[in-house]
Amino acid sequence: MSGYLLDTHALVWWLADDARLPATAREVIANPMSRVFVSSASIWEAGIKRALGKLDLATDVPLAEIANDEGFDPLPITHDHAAAAADLPPHHRDPVDRMLVAQAVHENLVLVSGDEQVVRYDVPVIWSG
């Protein structure tokens, strides 16, 4: 079984069936043999963007509930994740993306992301731009 961690935009685009999510990412997420995780950091980031009016999910259902309904596994942020994120080189300035990289590395997951900055880290990535 393979493990994958969705970047926030990958999660949102999956849920919206957005064409910006490439076929390679769709196949991984849809594969019943894939174990797909959603970080607490992504739920937090999407919640902030919703509150600021920068993200419309076309539903009032909490994103964590939607992710659970999709069968995605929650990935809480641990002290080890936080320490690993703090120790990363400063390739990326976004704290959420740094956390996702740290979690993927620490948990041996492949990051599903279109963010071209994350490939500068030593983390396996599907998609990235």
N, C-alpha and C positions, 0 to 999 in steps of 0.2 A: 504494500500500500504506500502510495506517495503522499507527502504532506505539502500543502501549499498555503501561503498566507496572502490574503488579498489586500492590496493597497486600497485606500479609501475610494479612490476614483474607480478602481476595478469593481469594487462592491456595488457602488452606485450605478455604474454603467451596466453591470450584469442585471441588476434589479429592474432597470429601465429598458432593458433590451436595446441599449444604445449601440449604434453602428461603430462608434469609436473604439469599442472593445473588440480587438482582433480575433479572428477565428482560432488562433492558437490558444489564446486565453480562454475563450468559450469552451473549447474542447476539454481543456484541463478541468475547468470548473464543473462541467456537465458530466464528466466521466464518473460513473459510480464507484470506480476503484480509487478515486482521488479523495483524500481527506482534506477538506477545505476549512481553513481557520479565518476568523475575523477577530482582529485585535480590539481590545477595549479602547485603544487609542483612536481607532477609526470611528468607533461609535461616538466618542467624545468629539473628534474633529467634525464629523457630519452634524452633530447636534449644535455645535457652535455656528457652523455655516448656515444651518436652518434658521437659527435664532437671528442671525444677521441678514437674513433674506437672500443669501447667496446660493442656497440649495433648496430646490422644491422637489420633494419626493412624491408629490401628488397623492399623499395619504397622511392621515394623522397618527397612524400606527407607529409606535417607536421602532427605530431602525434595528435595535437589538432583537426585538420580537420578530421582525421580518427576516433577519439573518437566521434566527433559530428556526423559523418556519421553512426556510430554504434548506435546512439540514446542515448549516455551517456550524462548526465548533467554535465556541468562544475561547479567546486566548487572553486571559487576564494579564495585567502588567505586574511583574514581580520585582522584588528588590534587585535580583540578579539582572533582569532586563534593564532596569533603570541605570544600574552601574555600567552595564555594557554599552548603553546608549551614550552615557557621559564620556566613556573612554574612546568612542569612535573618532577617527580623524575628522577634521572640519570640512569634508567634501560637500556636505549638505547642511544648510542652516535651519531647515524646518525641523522642529523638535518631534513632530509626529512621524515624519519620514525617517528620522534617525532612530526613533523607537521601533518602527517596523523593521528596519534593517537589523537592529540589535536582537529583536525577537526572532526573526528568521534565522539568524546565525546561531543564536543560543539554543533554539529548538530544532535545528537542522531541517528547516523548511525552505521551500523554494518561494521566493517573493514574486507575486504576480503584479507587475507594475509597468506603466508606461513612462515613468519618471526616469529620464536619461541620467540624472545625477546618481541614482542608487547603484548603477553598474560600476561606479568608481570604488565601491566597497567590495570586500571579499565575500560576496553573497550570491548564491545562484538566483538568477532572475529569468522569468519567462516574460517576454514581450519587450519591455523597455524601449519605447519609441520607435 
